Amino acid sequence: MAKSAFVTGGTGFIGINLVKQLVDKDWDVTALHRAQSDLSTIKQLPVTLVE
C-alpha cells in the first residue's frame, strides 16, 4: 500500500521541493495550489492538483 500526502502550497519554494522528494520516494501526492500559481514545474510530476 502506497503512502499518501496532501501538501498545501505545493507550488511554492518549500512545497515543490517537498513534493519532488515525496514523489521520488513513491508517495501518492495531492497538492493544493492557488488559482494564479505557476503550474509549469509541478505539472511535470505525477501529482494530483487541487485548486
mmCIF file of the N, C-alpha and C atoms, coordinates in Angstrom:
data_MODEL
# 
_entry.id   MODEL 
# 
loop_
_atom_site.group_PDB 
_atom_site.id 
_atom_site.type_symbol 
_atom_site.label_atom_id 
_atom_site.label_alt_id 
_atom_site.label_comp_id 
_atom_site.label_asym_id 
_atom_site.label_entity_id 
_atom_site.label_seq_id 
_atom_site.pdbx_PDB_ins_code 
_atom_site.Cartn_x 
_atom_site.Cartn_y 
_atom_site.Cartn_z 
_atom_site.occupancy 
_atom_site.B_iso_or_equiv 
_atom_site.pdbx_formal_charge 
_atom_site.auth_seq_id 
_atom_site.auth_comp_id 
_atom_site.auth_asym_id 
_atom_site.auth_atom_id 
_atom_site.pdbx_PDB_model_num 
ATOM 1   N N  . MET A 1 1  ? 0.849  -1.184 0.000   1.00 0.00 ? 1  MET A N  1 
ATOM 2   C CA . MET A 1 1  ? 0.000  0.000  0.000   1.00 0.00 ? 1  MET A CA 1 
ATOM 3   C C  . MET A 1 1  ? 0.892  1.244  0.000   1.00 0.00 ? 1  MET A C  1 
ATOM 4   N N  . ALA A 1 2  ? 0.672  2.111  -0.959  1.00 0.00 ? 2  ALA A N  1 
ATOM 5   C CA . ALA A 1 2  ? 1.471  3.333  -1.084  1.00 0.00 ? 2  ALA A CA 1 
ATOM 6   C C  . ALA A 1 2  ? 1.055  4.349  -0.022  1.00 0.00 ? 2  ALA A C  1 
ATOM 7   N N  . LYS A 1 3  ? 2.021  5.107  0.431   1.00 0.00 ? 3  LYS A N  1 
ATOM 8   C CA . LYS A 1 3  ? 1.733  6.189  1.365   1.00 0.00 ? 3  LYS A CA 1 
ATOM 9   C C  . LYS A 1 3  ? 1.209  7.369  0.567   1.00 0.00 ? 3  LYS A C  1 
ATOM 10  N N  . SER A 1 4  ? 0.382  8.181  1.209   1.00 0.00 ? 4  SER A N  1 
ATOM 11  C CA . SER A 1 4  ? -0.149 9.349  0.516   1.00 0.00 ? 4  SER A CA 1 
ATOM 12  C C  . SER A 1 4  ? 0.077  10.599 1.357   1.00 0.00 ? 4  SER A C  1 
ATOM 13  N N  . ALA A 1 5  ? 0.184  11.732 0.668   1.00 0.00 ? 5  ALA A N  1 
ATOM 14  C CA . ALA A 1 5  ? 0.403  13.011 1.336   1.00 0.00 ? 5  ALA A CA 1 
ATOM 15  C C  . ALA A 1 5  ? -0.415 14.089 0.648   1.00 0.00 ? 5  ALA A C  1 
ATOM 16  N N  . PHE A 1 6  ? -0.883 15.039 1.445   1.00 0.00 ? 6  PHE A N  1 
ATOM 17  C CA . PHE A 1 6  ? -1.570 16.224 0.942   1.00 0.00 ? 6  PHE A CA 1 
ATOM 18  C C  . PHE A 1 6  ? -0.693 17.410 1.301   1.00 0.00 ? 6  PHE A C  1 
ATOM 19  N N  . VAL A 1 7  ? -0.205 18.117 0.289   1.00 0.00 ? 7  VAL A N  1 
ATOM 20  C CA . VAL A 1 7  ? 0.718  19.232 0.506   1.00 0.00 ? 7  VAL A CA 1 
ATOM 21  C C  . VAL A 1 7  ? 0.010  20.535 0.169   1.00 0.00 ? 7  VAL A C  1 
ATOM 22  N N  . THR A 1 8  ? -0.097 21.418 1.157   1.00 0.00 ? 8  THR A N  1 
ATOM 23  C CA . THR A 1 8  ? -0.635 22.750 0.884   1.00 0.00 ? 8  THR A CA 1 
ATOM 24  C C  . THR A 1 8  ? 0.518  23.629 0.419   1.00 0.00 ? 8  THR A C  1 
ATOM 25  N N  . GLY A 1 9  ? 0.234  24.522 -0.494  1.00 0.00 ? 9  GLY A N  1 
ATOM 26  C CA . GLY A 1 9  ? 1.301  25.368 -1.032  1.00 0.00 ? 9  GLY A CA 1 
ATOM 27  C C  . GLY A 1 9  ? 2.257  24.578 -1.900  1.00 0.00 ? 9  GLY A C  1 
ATOM 28  N N  . GLY A 1 10 ? 1.735  23.627 -2.636  1.00 0.00 ? 10 GLY A N  1 
ATOM 29  C CA . GLY A 1 10 ? 2.555  22.718 -3.432  1.00 0.00 ? 10 GLY A CA 1 
ATOM 30  C C  . GLY A 1 10 ? 3.362  23.356 -4.546  1.00 0.00 ? 10 GLY A C  1 
ATOM 31  N N  . THR A 1 11 ? 3.043  24.586 -4.919  1.00 0.00 ? 11 THR A N  1 
ATOM 32  C CA . THR A 1 11 ? 3.803  25.251 -5.977  1.00 0.00 ? 11 THR A CA 1 
ATOM 33  C C  . THR A 1 11 ? 4.798  26.264 -5.426  1.00 0.00 ? 11 THR A C  1 
ATOM 34  N N  . GLY A 1 12 ? 4.822  26.438 -4.118  1.00 0.00 ? 12 GLY A N  1 
ATOM 35  C CA . GLY A 1 12 ? 5.777  27.356 -3.502  1.00 0.00 ? 12 GLY A CA 1 
ATOM 36  C C  . GLY A 1 12 ? 7.166  26.734 -3.416  1.00 0.00 ? 12 GLY A C  1 
ATOM 37  N N  . PHE A 1 13 ? 8.140  27.508 -2.936  1.00 0.00 ? 13 PHE A N  1 
ATOM 38  C CA . PHE A 1 13 ? 9.531  27.051 -2.876  1.00 0.00 ? 13 PHE A CA 1 
ATOM 39  C C  . PHE A 1 13 ? 9.677  25.781 -2.036  1.00 0.00 ? 13 PHE A C  1 
ATOM 40  N N  . ILE A 1 14 ? 9.162  25.796 -0.833  1.00 0.00 ? 14 ILE A N  1 
ATOM 41  C CA . ILE A 1 14 ? 9.273  24.621 0.034   1.00 0.00 ? 14 ILE A CA 1 
ATOM 42  C C  . ILE A 1 14 ? 8.352  23.518 -0.460  1.00 0.00 ? 14 ILE A C  1 
ATOM 43  N N  . GLY A 1 15 ? 7.130  23.882 -0.843  1.00 0.00 ? 15 GLY A N  1 
ATOM 44  C CA . GLY A 1 15 ? 6.150  22.891 -1.278  1.00 0.00 ? 15 GLY A CA 1 
ATOM 45  C C  . GLY A 1 15 ? 6.604  22.067 -2.466  1.00 0.00 ? 15 GLY A C  1 
ATOM 46  N N  . ILE A 1 16 ? 7.149  22.706 -3.497  1.00 0.00 ? 16 ILE A N  1 
ATOM 47  C CA . ILE A 1 16 ? 7.559  21.962 -4.692  1.00 0.00 ? 16 ILE A CA 1 
ATOM 48  C C  . ILE A 1 16 ? 8.730  21.035 -4.387  1.00 0.00 ? 16 ILE A C  1 
ATOM 49  N N  . ASN A 1 17 ? 9.638  21.472 -3.513  1.00 0.00 ? 17 ASN A N  1 
ATOM 50  C CA . ASN A 1 17 ? 10.756 20.609 -3.140  1.00 0.00 ? 17 ASN A CA 1 
ATOM 51  C C  . ASN A 1 17 ? 10.285 19.422 -2.305  1.00 0.00 ? 17 ASN A C  1 
ATOM 52  N N  . LEU A 1 18 ? 9.309  19.643 -1.435  1.00 0.00 ? 18 LEU A N  1 
ATOM 53  C CA . LEU A 1 18 ? 8.727  18.552 -0.662  1.00 0.00 ? 18 LEU A CA 1 
ATOM 54  C C  . LEU A 1 18 ? 8.009  17.573 -1.585  1.00 0.00 ? 18 LEU A C  1 
ATOM 55  N N  . VAL A 1 19 ? 7.229  18.098 -2.519  1.00 0.00 ? 19 VAL A N  1 
ATOM 56  C CA . VAL A 1 19 ? 6.512  17.248 -3.472  1.00 0.00 ? 19 VAL A CA 1 
ATOM 57  C C  . VAL A 1 19 ? 7.494  16.384 -4.264  1.00 0.00 ? 19 VAL A C  1 
ATOM 58  N N  . LYS A 1 20 ? 8.575  16.972 -4.751  1.00 0.00 ? 20 LYS A N  1 
ATOM 59  C CA . LYS A 1 20 ? 9.574  16.214 -5.516  1.00 0.00 ? 20 LYS A CA 1 
ATOM 60  C C  . LYS A 1 20 ? 10.165 15.085 -4.689  1.00 0.00 ? 20 LYS A C  1 
ATOM 61  N N  . GLN A 1 21 ? 10.484 15.355 -3.423  1.00 0.00 ? 21 GLN A N  1 
ATOM 62  C CA . GLN A 1 21 ? 11.062 14.323 -2.565  1.00 0.00 ? 21 GLN A CA 1 
ATOM 63  C C  . GLN A 1 21 ? 10.063 13.200 -2.301  1.00 0.00 ? 21 GLN A C  1 
ATOM 64  N N  . LEU A 1 22 ? 8.817  13.555 -2.067  1.00 0.00 ? 22 LEU A N  1 
ATOM 65  C CA . LEU A 1 22 ? 7.797  12.537 -1.823  1.00 0.00 ? 22 LEU A CA 1 
ATOM 66  C C  . LEU A 1 22 ? 7.574  11.667 -3.058  1.00 0.00 ? 22 LEU A C  1 
ATOM 67  N N  . VAL A 1 23 ? 7.508  12.290 -4.223  1.00 0.00 ? 23 VAL A N  1 
ATOM 68  C CA . VAL A 1 23 ? 7.327  11.540 -5.471  1.00 0.00 ? 23 VAL A CA 1 
ATOM 69  C C  . VAL A 1 23 ? 8.512  10.603 -5.695  1.00 0.00 ? 23 VAL A C  1 
ATOM 70  N N  . ASP A 1 24 ? 9.722  11.076 -5.420  1.00 0.00 ? 24 ASP A N  1 
ATOM 71  C CA . ASP A 1 24 ? 10.914 10.233 -5.567  1.00 0.00 ? 24 ASP A CA 1 
ATOM 72  C C  . ASP A 1 24 ? 10.865 9.017  -4.653  1.00 0.00 ? 24 ASP A C  1 
ATOM 73  N N  . LYS A 1 25 ? 10.151 9.135  -3.534  1.00 0.00 ? 25 LYS A N  1 
ATOM 74  C CA . LYS A 1 25 ? 10.032 8.024  -2.583  1.00 0.00 ? 25 LYS A CA 1 
ATOM 75  C C  . LYS A 1 25 ? 8.740  7.238  -2.786  1.00 0.00 ? 25 LYS A C  1 
ATOM 76  N N  . ASP A 1 26 ? 8.121  7.424  -3.960  1.00 0.00 ? 26 ASP A N  1 
ATOM 77  C CA . ASP A 1 26 ? 6.920  6.679  -4.366  1.00 0.00 ? 26 ASP A CA 1 
ATOM 78  C C  . ASP A 1 26 ? 5.673  6.961  -3.528  1.00 0.00 ? 26 ASP A C  1 
ATOM 79  N N  . TRP A 1 27 ? 5.551  8.152  -3.021  1.00 0.00 ? 27 TRP A N  1 
ATOM 80  C CA . TRP A 1 27 ? 4.334  8.554  -2.328  1.00 0.00 ? 27 TRP A CA 1 
ATOM 81  C C  . TRP A 1 27 ? 3.308  9.008  -3.360  1.00 0.00 ? 27 TRP A C  1 
ATOM 82  N N  . ASP A 1 28 ? 2.026  8.825  -3.056  1.00 0.00 ? 28 ASP A N  1 
ATOM 83  C CA . ASP A 1 28 ? 0.935  9.397  -3.844  1.00 0.00 ? 28 ASP A CA 1 
ATOM 84  C C  . ASP A 1 28 ? 0.691  10.794 -3.280  1.00 0.00 ? 28 ASP A C  1 
ATOM 85  N N  . VAL A 1 29 ? 0.884  11.817 -4.105  1.00 0.00 ? 29 VAL A N  1 
ATOM 86  C CA . VAL A 1 29 ? 0.831  13.193 -3.619  1.00 0.00 ? 29 VAL A CA 1 
ATOM 87  C C  . VAL A 1 29 ? -0.338 13.951 -4.234  1.00 0.00 ? 29 VAL A C  1 
ATOM 88  N N  . THR A 1 30 ? -1.061 14.658 -3.377  1.00 0.00 ? 30 THR A N  1 
ATOM 89  C CA . THR A 1 30 ? -2.069 15.616 -3.795  1.00 0.00 ? 30 THR A CA 1 
ATOM 90  C C  . THR A 1 30 ? -1.579 16.976 -3.325  1.00 0.00 ? 30 THR A C  1 
ATOM 91  N N  . ALA A 1 31 ? -1.556 17.950 -4.230  1.00 0.00 ? 31 ALA A N  1 
ATOM 92  C CA . ALA A 1 31 ? -1.029 19.272 -3.900  1.00 0.00 ? 31 ALA A CA 1 
ATOM 93  C C  . ALA A 1 31 ? -2.086 20.350 -4.098  1.00 0.00 ? 31 ALA A C  1 
ATOM 94  N N  . LEU A 1 32 ? -2.228 21.185 -3.093  1.00 0.00 ? 32 LEU A N  1 
ATOM 95  C CA . LEU A 1 32 ? -3.132 22.323 -3.155  1.00 0.00 ? 32 LEU A CA 1 
ATOM 96  C C  . LEU A 1 32 ? -2.381 23.519 -3.727  1.00 0.00 ? 32 LEU A C  1 
ATOM 97  N N  . HIS A 1 33 ? -3.035 24.249 -4.643  1.00 0.00 ? 33 HIS A N  1 
ATOM 98  C CA . HIS A 1 33 ? -2.409 25.437 -5.226  1.00 0.00 ? 33 HIS A CA 1 
ATOM 99  C C  . HIS A 1 33 ? -3.444 26.535 -5.398  1.00 0.00 ? 33 HIS A C  1 
ATOM 100 N N  . ARG A 1 34 ? -2.961 27.761 -5.501  1.00 0.00 ? 34 ARG A N  1 
ATOM 101 C CA . ARG A 1 34 ? -3.846 28.904 -5.746  1.00 0.00 ? 34 ARG A CA 1 
ATOM 102 C C  . ARG A 1 34 ? -4.138 29.008 -7.240  1.00 0.00 ? 34 ARG A C  1 
ATOM 103 N N  . ALA A 1 35 ? -5.214 29.680 -7.571  1.00 0.00 ? 35 ALA A N  1 
ATOM 104 C CA . ALA A 1 35 ? -5.628 29.816 -8.973  1.00 0.00 ? 35 ALA A CA 1 
ATOM 105 C C  . ALA A 1 35 ? -4.564 30.496 -9.824  1.00 0.00 ? 35 ALA A C  1 
ATOM 106 N N  . GLN A 1 36 ? -3.848 31.456 -9.269  1.00 0.00 ? 36 GLN A N  1 
ATOM 107 C CA . GLN A 1 36 ? -2.857 32.202 -10.043 1.00 0.00 ? 36 GLN A CA 1 
ATOM 108 C C  . GLN A 1 36 ? -1.457 31.589 -9.984  1.00 0.00 ? 36 GLN A C  1 
ATOM 109 N N  . SER A 1 37 ? -1.308 30.414 -9.420  1.00 0.00 ? 37 SER A N  1 
ATOM 110 C CA . SER A 1 37 ? 0.008  29.784 -9.289  1.00 0.00 ? 37 SER A CA 1 
ATOM 111 C C  . SER A 1 37 ? 0.587  29.350 -10.632 1.00 0.00 ? 37 SER A C  1 
ATOM 112 N N  . ASP A 1 38 ? 1.900  29.389 -10.724 1.00 0.00 ? 38 ASP A N  1 
ATOM 113 C CA . ASP A 1 38 ? 2.620  28.880 -11.896 1.00 0.00 ? 38 ASP A CA 1 
ATOM 114 C C  . ASP A 1 38 ? 2.714  27.362 -11.750 1.00 0.00 ? 38 ASP A C  1 
ATOM 115 N N  . LEU A 1 39 ? 2.047  26.634 -12.623 1.00 0.00 ? 39 LEU A N  1 
ATOM 116 C CA . LEU A 1 39 ? 1.983  25.174 -12.526 1.00 0.00 ? 39 LEU A CA 1 
ATOM 117 C C  . LEU A 1 39 ? 2.976  24.465 -13.438 1.00 0.00 ? 39 LEU A C  1 
ATOM 118 N N  . SER A 1 40 ? 3.838  25.208 -14.106 1.00 0.00 ? 40 SER A N  1 
ATOM 119 C CA . SER A 1 40 ? 4.723  24.610 -15.106 1.00 0.00 ? 40 SER A CA 1 
ATOM 120 C C  . SER A 1 40 ? 5.628  23.520 -14.533 1.00 0.00 ? 40 SER A C  1 
ATOM 121 N N  . THR A 1 41 ? 6.131  23.685 -13.331 1.00 0.00 ? 41 THR A N  1 
ATOM 122 C CA . THR A 1 41 ? 7.027  22.685 -12.736 1.00 0.00 ? 41 THR A CA 1 
ATOM 123 C C  . THR A 1 41 ? 6.256  21.495 -12.194 1.00 0.00 ? 41 THR A C  1 
ATOM 124 N N  . ILE A 1 42 ? 5.212  21.770 -11.437 1.00 0.00 ? 42 ILE A N  1 
ATOM 125 C CA . ILE A 1 42 ? 4.503  20.686 -10.765 1.00 0.00 ? 42 ILE A CA 1 
ATOM 126 C C  . ILE A 1 42 ? 3.711  19.813 -11.738 1.00 0.00 ? 42 ILE A C  1 
ATOM 127 N N  . LYS A 1 43 ? 3.298  20.368 -12.886 1.00 0.00 ? 43 LYS A N  1 
ATOM 128 C CA . LYS A 1 43 ? 2.555  19.575 -13.870 1.00 0.00 ? 43 LYS A CA 1 
ATOM 129 C C  . LYS A 1 43 ? 3.412  18.490 -14.506 1.00 0.00 ? 43 LYS A C  1 
ATOM 130 N N  . GLN A 1 44 ? 4.719  18.578 -14.371 1.00 0.00 ? 44 GLN A N  1 
ATOM 131 C CA . GLN A 1 44 ? 5.623  17.563 -14.917 1.00 0.00 ? 44 GLN A CA 1 
ATOM 132 C C  . GLN A 1 44 ? 5.725  16.351 -13.996 1.00 0.00 ? 44 GLN A C  1 
ATOM 133 N N  . LEU A 1 45 ? 5.138  16.436 -12.817 1.00 0.00 ? 45 LEU A N  1 
ATOM 134 C CA . LEU A 1 45 ? 5.230  15.371 -11.821 1.00 0.00 ? 45 LEU A CA 1 
ATOM 135 C C  . LEU A 1 45 ? 3.909  14.608 -11.738 1.00 0.00 ? 45 LEU A C  1 
ATOM 136 N N  . PRO A 1 46 ? 3.968  13.352 -11.309 1.00 0.00 ? 46 PRO A N  1 
ATOM 137 C CA . PRO A 1 46 ? 2.737  12.562 -11.158 1.00 0.00 ? 46 PRO A CA 1 
ATOM 138 C C  . PRO A 1 46 ? 2.008  12.938 -9.865  1.00 0.00 ? 46 PRO A C  1 
ATOM 139 N N  . VAL A 1 47 ? 1.365  14.097 -9.889  1.00 0.00 ? 47 VAL A N  1 
ATOM 140 C CA . VAL A 1 47 ? 0.727  14.669 -8.706  1.00 0.00 ? 47 VAL A CA 1 
ATOM 141 C C  . VAL A 1 47 ? -0.709 15.040 -9.046  1.00 0.00 ? 47 VAL A C  1 
ATOM 142 N N  . THR A 1 48 ? -1.619 14.839 -8.102  1.00 0.00 ? 48 THR A N  1 
ATOM 143 C CA . THR A 1 48 ? -2.993 15.299 -8.252  1.00 0.00 ? 48 THR A CA 1 
ATOM 144 C C  . THR A 1 48 ? -3.047 16.736 -7.753  1.00 0.00 ? 48 THR A C  1 
ATOM 145 N N  . LEU A 1 49 ? -3.560 17.637 -8.584  1.00 0.00 ? 49 LEU A N  1 
ATOM 146 C CA . LEU A 1 49 ? -3.632 19.052 -8.222  1.00 0.00 ? 49 LEU A CA 1 
ATOM 147 C C  . LEU A 1 49 ? -5.046 19.431 -7.802  1.00 0.00 ? 49 LEU A C  1 
ATOM 148 N N  . VAL A 1 50 ? -5.130 20.238 -6.738  1.00 0.00 ? 50 VAL A N  1 
ATOM 149 C CA . VAL A 1 50 ? -6.406 20.726 -6.230  1.00 0.00 ? 50 VAL A CA 1 
ATOM 150 C C  . VAL A 1 50 ? -6.304 22.234 -6.094  1.00 0.00 ? 50 VAL A C  1 
ATOM 151 N N  . GLU A 1 51 ? -7.301 22.941 -6.600  1.00 0.00 ? 51 GLU A N  1 
ATOM 152 C CA . GLU A 1 51 ? -7.293 24.407 -6.516  1.00 0.00 ? 51 GLU A CA 1 
ATOM 153 C C  . GLU A 1 51 ? -8.141 24.864 -5.361  1.00 0.00 ? 51 GLU A C  1 
# 
